[in-house]
Amino acid sequence: MCCILKMAAKILENEKISRRTALAGLAGVLFGNSFVFGQEESDKTRQKQDNLEDYVGESIKDYASIATLDSLKTIGYQGGYFDSKEANCWRLETTFIPFYFDENLGENRIVIPSEEIIERALTNQVNKNFVDYLENLKEKGFNLSYSKPVSEVTLGEKKVDFTINLPIVLRKQRTVNGKESYIDERVDLKNHKVSHDFPLLDSLEIARYVVESRDKNPEVICISELTDLVREKDLHVGLYGYDKIKDFEGELIQITESKKEMENVKIYLQFLNKFKRKKNLAPTKLPGY
C-alpha cells in the first residue's frame, strides 16, 4: 500500500502534469489490489485520499467511453444478445455464441436478432458496466450513492450512439483544524452522449446474407456475391468449420474490421450455424483477403 500511495501522491503533487495523466494514475490506484483505507491513516495519508476524491468525479465521466466501448465488444462477441436465455446458443465457460441458423429446428431454423434486440442488449450491458464500476469504487473506500442507470442506444450508419443518465452523489470527507466534515458532490451524467465508430448494421446485413444463403443450400455459398458485399462495407468475414458440436456440423462466422494483418482484429459480430448432418465444411477464404 505504501508504494501505491507514494505513486498517487507523486502524480497528484506534480502541478505540471496533465489531467489525463492524473486520471490515469487514479485508475491505477483504484484498481490496484493494495489500495485500502485503514483506520490508522495519518493526516498526510488522509490528504492524499482527499486529493484522489477530487478526481473521482472526472474519472466517472471519463469511464463512460470505456463502458460503452466494452458493451459493443461484449454484445458483438455474443451475437447481439445480453443473456444466453434469450437465444438458442452454444454456451462456453464464461460467455456464449448464438445460433443464427439451426437446421435441426425446422420452421424456426433462422433466428437473427433485430435491431431493437441488439439496442436493448447494449443498453443492459452498459448499465451493468457502470454498476460494476461504481461498486468497485465503493469497495475501494469511496463513499458514494447512485440511482439505477438509464441508458439509450441507437444503431446508426457505421456508428453506435449512447445516451447515459446516471445520478451520482460522492460524499467527500474533509479535515479542517482537526475537525472532520463531509461535502456531498453531485456527479450527474445527464443526457451524457458517447458515440463509437462500430458498423453493427453493416455486420448484421452481412450476417443475414450468409444465413439466407446457407438456408437455400447448406453446402454452397456464392463467394463472389459475398465478397462484393463485404468489400462494399469495407469489412472482413471469416467462415470457419466448428467441430465442437456433437453429431452436428458447425460453422463459426466472424465479421471483423478489414485488415491485412488479422492479429488483434476487432470482432464486430459473430455467430454460429448448425447443420443436421456432417457436411465437411471447410474454412472459407474470400478472394483478396
C-alpha positions in Angstrom: 0.0 0.0 0.0 2.8 2.4 0.8 4.3 2.2 -2.7 0.9 2.8 -4.3 0.2 5.8 -2.1 3.6 7.3 -2.8 2.8 6.9 -6.5 -0.5 8.5 -6.2 0.9 11.4 -4.2 3.7 12.0 -6.7 1.1 12.1 -9.5 -1.2 14.5 -7.7 1.5 16.8 -6.3 3.1 17.4 -9.7 1.3 20.6 -10.9 2.7 20.4 -14.4 1.3 17.0 -15.3 -1.9 16.9 -17.4 -5.3 16.0 -16.2 -5.2 12.9 -18.3 -2.1 11.6 -16.6 -3.7 12.3 -13.2 -6.8 10.3 -14.1 -4.6 7.5 -15.4 -2.8 7.5 -12.0 -6.1 7.4 -10.2 -7.3 4.5 -12.3 -4.2 2.5 -11.4 -4.7 3.2 -7.7 -8.4 2.4 -7.8 -8.0 -1.0 -9.3 -4.8 -1.9 -7.5 -5.2 -4.8 -5.1 -3.4 -3.0 -2.3 -5.4 0.3 -2.2 -7.3 0.2 1.1 -8.1 2.7 3.7 -7.1 1.7 7.2 -8.4 3.1 10.4 -5.0 4.4 11.5 -4.3 6.7 8.5 -2.1 9.7 9.2 -3.2 13.2 8.3 -0.8 13.2 5.4 -2.4 10.0 4.0 -5.8 11.4 4.5 -4.8 14.4 2.5 -3.7 12.1 -0.3 -7.2 10.4 -0.2 -8.8 13.8 -0.3 -6.9 14.6 -3.4 -7.9 11.3 -5.0 -11.5 12.0 -4.2 -11.2 15.3 -6.2 -10.6 13.2 -9.3 -13.3 10.6 -8.8 -16.0 12.7 -10.4 -13.9 13.2 -13.5 -13.0 9.6 -13.7 -16.6 8.5 -13.6 -17.4 10.8 -16.6 -14.3 9.5 -18.5 -15.4 5.9 -17.8 -18.5 6.4 -20.0 -16.3 6.0 -23.1 -14.8 2.8 -21.7 -18.1 1.3 -20.5 -19.8 1.9 -23.9 -17.0 0.5 -26.0 -16.8 -2.6 -23.8 -20.5 -3.1 -24.2 -20.1 -3.1 -28.0 -17.3 -5.6 -27.9 -19.2 -7.9 -25.5 -22.5 -7.8 -27.3 -20.8 -8.2 -30.7 -19.0 -11.3 -29.4 -22.3 -12.6 -28.1 -24.0 -12.1 -31.5 -26.2 -9.2 -30.4 -27.6 -10.7 -27.1 -27.1 -9.8 -23.5 -28.4 -13.0 -21.9 -27.9 -16.6 -23.1 -31.5 -17.3 -22.1 -32.7 -15.0 -24.9 -31.1 -17.1 -27.6 -30.5 -20.6 -29.0 -26.8 -20.7 -28.3 -23.6 -22.6 -27.7 -22.5 -22.0 -24.1 -18.9 -21.5 -23.3 -17.3 -21.2 -19.9 -17.9 -17.5 -19.4 -19.9 -16.5 -22.4 -21.9 -17.8 -25.3 -22.3 -17.7 -29.1 -25.8 -17.8 -30.6 -27.0 -19.9 -33.5 -28.4 -17.7 -36.3 -29.2 -20.9 -38.3 -30.1 -24.2 -36.8 -31.1 -26.7 -39.5 -32.5 -29.0 -36.8 -35.3 -26.6 -35.8 -37.4 -26.8 -39.0 -39.5 -23.7 -39.4 -37.7 -21.9 -36.6 -34.2 -22.6 -38.1 -33.4 -18.9 -38.7 -33.2 -16.6 -35.7 -31.3 -13.3 -36.2 -31.6 -10.6 -33.6 -33.5 -7.5 -34.6 -32.0 -4.0 -34.3 -34.3 -3.5 -31.2 -32.9 -6.6 -29.5 -29.3 -5.5 -30.1 -30.0 -2.0 -28.9 -31.6 -3.4 -25.7 -28.7 -5.8 -25.2 -26.2 -2.9 -25.5 -28.3 -0.8 -23.0 -28.3 -3.7 -20.5 -24.6 -4.2 -20.9 -23.5 -0.6 -20.5 -25.8 -0.2 -17.4 -24.2 -3.3 -15.9 -20.7 -2.0 -16.6 -21.5 1.3 -14.8 -22.9 -0.5 -11.8 -19.9 -2.8 -11.6 -17.6 0.2 -11.8 -19.3 2.2 -9.1 -19.5 -0.8 -6.8 -15.8 -1.2 -7.3 -15.2 2.4 -6.2 -17.3 1.7 -3.1 -15.2 -1.3 -2.3 -12.1 0.8 -2.5 -13.4 3.1 0.2 -15.2 5.9 -1.7 -18.5 7.0 -0.1 -21.0 7.3 -3.0 -24.6 6.6 -3.8 -26.3 6.4 -7.2 -29.6 5.7 -8.8 -30.2 2.9 -11.4 -28.5 3.9 -14.7 -30.9 4.7 -17.6 -29.2 4.5 -21.0 -30.4 4.7 -24.6 -28.7 3.2 -27.6 -29.2 3.9 -31.3 -27.6 1.9 -34.1 -26.6 4.4 -36.8 -24.8 4.3 -40.1 -21.4 2.8 -39.3 -21.6 4.0 -35.7 -23.5 3.5 -32.4 -24.8 6.3 -30.2 -25.2 6.1 -26.5 -27.1 8.5 -24.2 -26.5 7.9 -20.4 -28.4 9.2 -17.5 -26.9 8.3 -14.1 -27.3 10.5 -10.9 -24.4 10.0 -8.5 -23.6 11.6 -5.2 -20.0 11.5 -3.9 -19.5 12.2 -0.2 -16.1 13.7 0.5 -14.6 13.7 3.9 -12.5 16.7 4.9 -10.5 17.5 8.0 -10.2 21.2 8.9 -8.5 22.4 12.1 -8.7 18.8 13.4 -12.4 18.5 12.8 -13.9 16.2 10.2 -16.7 17.3 8.0 -18.4 16.0 4.8 -19.2 17.6 1.5 -21.7 16.0 -1.0 -20.8 16.4 -4.6 -23.2 15.6 -7.4 -21.6 13.8 -10.3 -24.6 13.5 -12.6 -24.3 12.1 -16.0 -27.4 13.7 -17.6 -28.1 13.1 -21.2 -24.4 12.3 -21.5 -23.7 11.3 -25.1 -21.0 9.0 -26.4 -20.5 7.7 -29.9 -18.3 5.0 -31.4 -17.5 4.0 -34.9 -18.8 0.5 -34.9 -20.6 -0.8 -38.1 -23.1 -3.2 -36.4 -25.8 -2.5 -39.0 -23.5 -3.4 -41.9 -22.4 -6.5 -40.0 -26.0 -7.5 -39.5 -26.7 -7.2 -43.2 -23.7 -9.5 -44.0 -25.0 -12.0 -41.4 -28.4 -12.1 -43.0 -26.8 -12.8 -46.4 -24.7 -15.7 -45.0 -27.7 -17.2 -43.2 -30.1 -16.9 -46.1 -27.5 -18.5 -48.4 -27.0 -21.4 -46.0 -30.8 -21.8 -45.8 -31.1 -22.2 -49.6 -28.2 -24.7 -49.8 -26.2 -25.5 -46.6 -23.3 -26.9 -48.7 -22.9 -23.9 -51.1 -22.5 -20.2 -50.7 -21.9 -17.7 -53.5 -18.4 -16.4 -52.7 -18.4 -13.7 -55.4 -21.6 -12.1 -54.1 -20.5 -12.3 -50.5 -17.1 -10.8 -51.5 -18.7 -7.9 -53.3 -20.9 -7.2 -50.2 -18.0 -7.4 -47.8 -15.9 -5.1 -49.9 -18.7 -2.6 -50.3 -19.0 -2.4 -46.5 -15.2 -2.3 -46.1 -15.3 -5.3 -43.7 -14.0 -8.8 -43.5 -15.9 -12.1 -43.0 -14.4 -15.4 -41.9 -16.3 -18.7 -42.2 -14.7 -21.4 -40.1 -15.5 -25.0 -39.5 -16.6 -25.6 -35.9 -16.3 -29.2 -34.8 -17.2 -28.9 -31.1 -20.9 -29.6 -31.5 -21.5 -33.3 -31.2 -23.3 -35.1 -34.0 -23.7 -31.8 -35.9 -21.7 -29.8 -38.4 -21.0 -26.3 -37.1 -19.8 -23.1 -38.8 -18.5 -20.1 -36.9 -18.9 -16.7 -38.7 -16.9 -13.7 -37.6 -17.5 -10.2 -39.1 -14.5 -8.0 -38.4 -12.6 -4.9 -39.5 -10.8 -5.2 -42.8 -7.0 -5.5 -42.1 -4.2 -7.2 -43.9 -2.9 -8.5 -40.6 -5.7 -10.4 -38.8 -4.0 -10.4 -35.4 -5.8 -8.4 -32.7 -8.6 -7.6 -35.2 -11.8 -6.1 -34.0 -14.7 -8.5 -34.0 -18.0 -6.6 -34.7 -20.3 -9.6 -34.8 -20.0 -13.4 -34.5 -22.5 -16.2 -34.6 -22.8 -20.0 -35.4 -24.7 -22.0 -38.0 -25.6 -25.6 -37.2 -26.4 -28.3 -39.7 -28.1 -31.7 -39.2 -25.5 -33.9 -40.9 -21.8 -33.7 -41.4 -21.2 -31.5 -44.4 -17.4 -31.4 -44.1 -17.5 -27.7 -44.3 -14.0 -26.3 -44.9 -12.9 -22.8 -43.7 -13.7 -20.3 -46.5 -11.1 -17.7 -47.5 -12.5 -14.8 -49.6 -10.5 -13.6 -52.6 -8.4 -10.6 -51.8 -8.1 -11.2 -48.1 
